[in-house]
């Protein structure tokens, strides 16, 4: 009993309990109204089923949301991640087909996979370094500073691909988005690895404390000896690298780089996943577990809506209603007001 009370008094638990409940409700709905939703089989040596599809489709958003969690924990925001996804895919595709810009439509042998990963990630890191410099050193508000790259980055990606979908054939690179490891989609493995590394880095070292202290009280953290500018700059670099990894998955999945649509609105999905997961927009706290749950809630809801035959144009409306409901339930003052209203109604009826 003491352990339960201690758990209930934990602020982190109070934040993630509501997205957990939301996820359970969505899954319970599918249990009763969607046939074979929980069926998981093995086909061609790997798992398949609706639950596996949810994990696989949520992977790019979850990867971006992990980086976004740390950015929001500092009190900032990164609106450019969708554009960085497009840049990452465009650079990788151009490396596979370097003659495309000169009219060469052939498919030469792709470069080693290590370079297809390192070079685009370095470009993404430069994009993140720009965001970090604008926000932390130039003191431009994060929403405005990252909006610059959100617009310009999409244009850069379209310049690289000449406004077209740059298709390619590269088996090793395509494995990132379409391959399987341990019978699971490889993007799911990437999410698991990145989540573990980020958790260890932020919870087993002082970096996590520094990040949260900057978001909670930047002036006090500077007085305490924390190099707030450098930490904030590094967080934006990390977020851009996460977006670059998500760009690999998105690009490899369709075997083409689409500078116009790749990562479009991904920043909104990532921010919603972070908010649902309990990380406050004011900064000072980072809840990686809640972010993962929030991303799964969004993807489960989206999959449920589509499998029920609801027109796609209603998806965002339903998602917004769920986000509002979860955020309200996360608010202690709102819960207190609701409980007071119910208790008052009970007294009146009695």
C-alpha positions as CSV (number, residue, x, y, z in Angstrom):
1,X,0.0,0.0,0.0
2,X,2.9,2.3,0.8
3,X,4.4,1.6,-2.6
4,X,1.2,2.5,-4.4
5,X,0.9,5.8,-2.5
6,X,4.5,6.6,-3.3
7,X,3.8,5.9,-7.0
8,X,0.7,8.0,-7.0
9,X,2.6,10.9,-5.5
10,X,5.3,10.7,-8.2
11,X,4.8,13.8,-10.5
12,X,6.1,11.8,-13.5
13,X,3.6,9.0,-12.9
14,X,0.8,11.6,-12.6
15,X,1.8,13.0,-16.0
16,X,2.0,9.7,-17.9
17,X,-1.0,7.9,-16.4
18,X,-3.4,9.8,-18.6
19,X,-1.7,9.0,-21.9
20,X,-1.5,5.4,-20.7
21,X,-5.2,5.4,-20.0
22,X,-5.8,7.0,-23.5
23,X,-3.7,4.3,-25.2
24,X,-5.5,1.5,-23.3
25,X,-8.9,2.9,-24.2
26,X,-8.0,3.0,-27.9
27,X,-6.7,-0.5,-27.8
28,X,-9.8,-1.7,-25.9
29,X,-12.0,-0.1,-28.6
30,X,-10.2,-2.1,-31.2
31,X,-10.4,-5.3,-29.1
32,X,-14.2,-5.1,-29.3
33,X,-14.9,-3.5,-32.6
34,X,-11.9,-4.3,-34.9
35,X,-11.5,-7.9,-36.0
36,X,-8.1,-9.4,-35.9
37,X,-6.6,-6.2,-34.6
38,X,-4.5,-8.0,-32.0
39,X,-3.5,-10.9,-34.2
40,X,0.2,-11.1,-34.8
41,X,1.6,-13.6,-37.2
42,X,4.8,-14.5,-38.9
43,X,5.2,-14.1,-42.7
44,X,8.4,-14.3,-44.7
45,X,10.3,-14.7,-41.4
46,X,9.1,-11.6,-39.6
47,X,6.1,-10.5,-37.5
48,X,3.1,-8.7,-39.1
49,X,-0.2,-7.4,-37.9
50,X,-1.9,-4.1,-36.9
51,X,0.1,-3.7,-33.7
52,X,3.4,-4.1,-35.7
53,X,2.2,-1.6,-38.3
54,X,1.5,0.9,-35.5
55,X,5.0,0.6,-34.1
56,X,6.5,0.7,-37.6
57,X,4.5,3.8,-38.8
58,X,5.0,5.6,-35.5
59,X,8.8,5.2,-35.7
60,X,9.8,8.4,-37.6
61,X,7.5,10.5,-35.3
62,X,8.9,8.8,-32.2
63,X,12.5,9.5,-33.3
64,X,11.8,13.1,-33.9
65,X,9.8,13.4,-30.7
66,X,12.8,12.1,-28.6
67,X,14.9,15.0,-29.8
68,X,11.9,17.4,-29.5
69,X,11.5,16.3,-25.8
70,X,14.9,17.6,-24.9
71,X,14.4,20.8,-26.9
72,X,11.1,21.5,-25.1
73,X,12.7,20.6,-21.8
74,X,15.0,23.6,-22.3
75,X,11.9,25.8,-22.8
76,X,12.4,25.9,-26.6
77,X,10.8,24.4,-29.7
78,X,12.0,23.3,-33.1
79,X,9.6,23.8,-36.0
80,X,12.2,22.9,-38.6
81,X,12.4,19.1,-38.0
82,X,10.1,18.4,-41.0
83,X,12.3,20.4,-43.3
84,X,15.4,18.7,-41.9
85,X,13.8,15.3,-42.6
86,X,13.4,16.4,-46.3
87,X,17.0,17.6,-46.4
88,X,18.3,14.4,-45.0
89,X,16.5,12.2,-47.5
90,X,17.4,14.5,-50.4
91,X,21.2,14.5,-49.6
92,X,21.1,10.7,-49.2
93,X,19.3,10.2,-52.5
94,X,21.6,12.6,-54.4
95,X,24.6,10.6,-53.1
96,X,23.1,7.5,-54.5
97,X,22.3,9.2,-57.9
98,X,25.0,11.9,-58.1
99,X,24.4,12.5,-61.8
100,X,20.7,13.2,-61.5
101,X,21.2,17.0,-61.3
102,X,23.1,16.8,-64.7
103,X,20.4,14.8,-66.4
104,X,21.9,11.4,-65.9
105,X,19.0,9.1,-65.2
106,X,21.1,5.9,-64.7
107,X,21.3,4.0,-61.4
108,X,25.1,3.7,-60.6
109,X,26.4,1.5,-57.8
110,X,25.6,3.4,-54.5
111,X,28.5,4.5,-52.2
112,X,29.2,2.6,-49.0
113,X,26.3,2.7,-46.5
114,X,28.4,4.3,-43.8
115,X,28.8,7.4,-46.0
116,X,25.1,7.4,-46.9
117,X,24.5,7.8,-43.1
118,X,27.4,10.0,-42.0
119,X,27.2,12.7,-44.7
120,X,23.4,13.5,-44.4
121,X,23.6,13.4,-40.6
122,X,26.5,15.9,-40.8
123,X,24.4,18.2,-43.0
124,X,21.5,17.8,-40.5
125,X,23.9,18.6,-37.6
126,X,24.8,21.8,-39.4
127,X,21.2,22.7,-39.6
128,X,20.7,22.0,-35.9
129,X,23.9,24.0,-35.2
130,X,22.3,27.0,-37.0
131,X,19.1,26.6,-35.0
132,X,21.1,26.4,-31.8
133,X,23.1,29.5,-32.7
134,X,20.1,31.6,-33.6
135,X,18.2,30.6,-30.5
136,X,20.9,30.4,-27.8
137,X,23.5,32.9,-28.9
138,X,21.4,35.4,-30.9
139,X,18.6,35.2,-28.4
140,X,15.9,35.0,-31.1
141,X,12.8,33.3,-29.8
142,X,12.8,29.6,-30.7
143,X,9.5,29.7,-32.6
144,X,10.8,32.5,-34.8
145,X,14.4,31.2,-35.1
146,X,13.5,27.7,-36.1
147,X,10.7,28.9,-38.4
148,X,13.5,30.4,-40.6
149,X,14.9,26.9,-41.3
150,X,11.4,25.4,-41.5
151,X,10.8,27.6,-44.6
152,X,14.4,27.7,-46.0
153,X,15.1,24.1,-45.4
154,X,12.1,22.9,-47.4
155,X,13.4,25.1,-50.2
156,X,16.9,23.6,-50.0
157,X,15.5,20.1,-50.2
158,X,13.5,21.0,-53.3
159,X,16.6,22.6,-54.9
160,X,18.5,19.3,-54.3
161,X,15.8,17.2,-55.8
162,X,14.9,19.8,-58.5
163,X,11.4,19.8,-57.2
164,X,10.9,16.1,-58.2
165,X,10.8,12.8,-56.4
166,X,14.3,11.5,-56.7
167,X,13.9,7.7,-56.8
168,X,16.8,5.3,-56.3
169,X,17.8,1.7,-55.8
170,X,20.2,0.9,-52.9
171,X,19.4,-2.3,-51.0
172,X,21.5,-1.5,-47.9
173,X,20.0,2.0,-47.5
174,X,16.5,0.7,-48.2
175,X,16.9,-1.7,-45.4
176,X,16.7,1.2,-42.9
177,X,13.1,1.8,-43.8
178,X,11.9,-1.5,-45.0
179,X,14.2,-4.1,-43.5
180,X,13.6,-6.4,-40.5
181,X,15.8,-7.4,-37.6
182,X,14.9,-9.9,-34.9
183,X,11.6,-10.4,-36.8
184,X,10.7,-6.7,-36.1
185,X,10.7,-3.8,-38.5
186,X,14.1,-2.2,-38.5
187,X,12.7,1.3,-37.7
188,X,11.3,-0.1,-34.5
189,X,14.8,-1.3,-33.5
190,X,16.2,2.2,-34.3
191,X,13.6,3.8,-32.0
192,X,14.5,1.3,-29.2
193,X,18.3,1.9,-29.5
194,X,17.9,5.7,-29.7
195,X,15.5,5.8,-26.7
196,X,17.9,3.7,-24.6
197,X,20.9,5.8,-25.5
198,X,19.0,9.1,-24.9
199,X,17.7,7.8,-21.5
200,X,21.2,6.7,-20.4
201,X,22.7,10.0,-21.5
202,X,20.1,12.1,-19.8
203,X,19.4,10.1,-16.6
204,X,22.8,8.5,-15.9
205,X,24.8,11.6,-16.5
206,X,24.5,15.2,-15.4
207,X,23.4,16.3,-18.9
208,X,19.7,15.6,-18.2
209,X,19.9,17.8,-15.0
210,X,21.6,20.6,-17.0
211,X,18.9,20.5,-19.7
212,X,16.0,20.6,-17.2
213,X,17.7,23.3,-15.1
214,X,18.0,25.5,-18.2
215,X,14.3,25.1,-18.9
216,X,13.3,25.6,-15.3
217,X,15.5,28.7,-14.5
218,X,18.2,29.6,-17.0
219,X,19.6,32.5,-14.9
220,X,20.0,30.3,-11.8
221,X,21.6,27.5,-13.9
222,X,24.2,30.0,-15.2
223,X,25.0,31.1,-11.7
224,X,25.4,27.5,-10.7
225,X,28.1,27.1,-13.3
226,X,26.1,25.4,-16.1
227,X,27.1,26.5,-19.6
228,X,23.5,27.1,-20.6
229,X,24.4,28.4,-24.1
230,X,26.4,25.4,-25.1
231,X,23.9,22.9,-23.6
232,X,21.0,24.6,-25.4
233,X,23.0,24.6,-28.7
234,X,23.8,20.9,-28.4
235,X,20.2,20.1,-27.8
236,X,19.2,21.6,-31.1
237,X,22.0,19.8,-32.8
238,X,20.7,16.5,-31.3
239,X,17.2,17.2,-32.3
240,X,18.3,17.8,-35.9
241,X,20.2,14.6,-36.0
242,X,17.1,12.7,-34.8
243,X,15.2,14.4,-37.6
244,X,17.9,13.2,-40.0
245,X,17.6,9.6,-38.8
246,X,13.8,9.9,-39.3
247,X,14.5,11.2,-42.8
248,X,16.4,8.0,-43.6
249,X,13.4,5.9,-42.7
250,X,10.9,8.1,-44.6
251,X,13.1,8.2,-47.7
252,X,14.1,4.5,-47.7
253,X,10.5,3.5,-47.2
254,X,9.3,5.0,-50.5
255,X,12.7,4.5,-52.2
256,X,12.7,8.2,-53.1
257,X,13.4,11.7,-51.8
258,X,10.4,14.0,-51.9
259,X,11.6,17.5,-50.9
260,X,8.1,18.8,-51.1
261,X,6.2,16.3,-48.9
262,X,8.8,14.4,-46.9
263,X,8.4,15.2,-43.2
264,X,5.5,17.5,-43.9
265,X,3.7,18.4,-40.6
266,X,6.0,16.0,-38.7
267,X,7.0,18.8,-36.3
268,X,3.3,19.0,-35.2
269,X,3.0,15.3,-34.6
270,X,6.3,15.3,-32.6
271,X,5.2,18.3,-30.5
272,X,1.8,16.7,-29.8
273,X,3.5,13.4,-28.8
274,X,5.7,15.4,-26.3
275,X,2.8,17.3,-24.9
276,X,0.6,14.3,-24.5
277,X,3.5,12.5,-22.8
278,X,3.6,15.1,-20.0
279,X,6.6,17.2,-20.9
280,X,5.5,20.8,-20.1
281,X,5.9,23.4,-22.9
282,X,7.3,25.8,-20.3
283,X,10.4,23.5,-19.9
284,X,12.1,22.2,-16.9
285,X,11.0,18.6,-17.2
286,X,11.7,15.9,-19.8
287,X,9.6,12.7,-19.9
288,X,10.9,10.4,-22.6
289,X,8.7,7.5,-21.5
290,X,5.6,9.7,-21.8
291,X,6.7,10.9,-25.2
292,X,6.9,7.4,-26.5
293,X,3.4,6.7,-25.1
294,X,2.1,9.9,-26.6
295,X,3.4,9.0,-30.0
296,X,1.8,5.6,-29.8
297,X,-1.5,7.1,-28.8
298,X,-1.5,9.3,-31.8
299,X,-0.5,6.5,-34.2
300,X,-3.0,4.0,-32.7
301,X,-5.7,6.6,-32.9
302,X,-4.9,7.3,-36.6
303,X,-4.8,3.6,-37.5
304,X,-8.1,3.0,-35.7
305,X,-9.8,5.8,-37.5
306,X,-8.6,4.7,-40.9
307,X,-9.4,1.0,-40.3
308,X,-12.9,2.0,-39.3
309,X,-13.5,3.5,-42.7
310,X,-13.6,7.1,-41.4
311,X,-12.6,9.6,-44.2
312,X,-9.0,10.8,-43.8
313,X,-10.1,14.4,-43.5
314,X,-11.6,13.7,-40.1
315,X,-8.4,12.2,-38.7
316,X,-6.9,15.5,-37.5
317,X,-10.1,16.6,-36.0
318,X,-10.4,13.5,-33.8
319,X,-6.7,13.7,-32.9
320,X,-7.1,17.2,-31.8
321,X,-10.1,16.3,-29.6
322,X,-8.1,13.5,-27.9
323,X,-5.1,15.8,-27.4
324,X,-7.3,18.4,-25.7
325,X,-8.9,15.8,-23.5
326,X,-5.6,14.3,-22.4
327,X,-4.1,17.7,-21.7
328,X,-7.1,18.8,-19.6
329,X,-6.9,15.6,-17.6
330,X,-3.2,16.2,-17.0
331,X,-4.0,19.6,-15.4
332,X,-4.5,19.2,-11.6
333,X,-6.6,22.4,-11.4
334,X,-9.0,21.0,-14.1
335,X,-9.3,17.7,-12.3
336,X,-10.1,19.5,-9.0
337,X,-12.8,21.6,-10.7
338,X,-14.3,18.5,-12.2
339,X,-14.3,16.7,-8.9
340,X,-15.9,19.7,-7.2
341,X,-18.6,19.9,-9.8
342,X,-19.4,16.2,-9.5
343,X,-19.5,16.4,-5.7
344,X,-21.7,19.5,-5.8
345,X,-24.1,17.7,-8.3
346,X,-24.1,14.7,-5.9
347,X,-25.1,16.8,-3.0
348,X,-27.9,18.5,-5.0
349,X,-29.4,15.2,-6.1
350,X,-29.2,13.8,-2.6
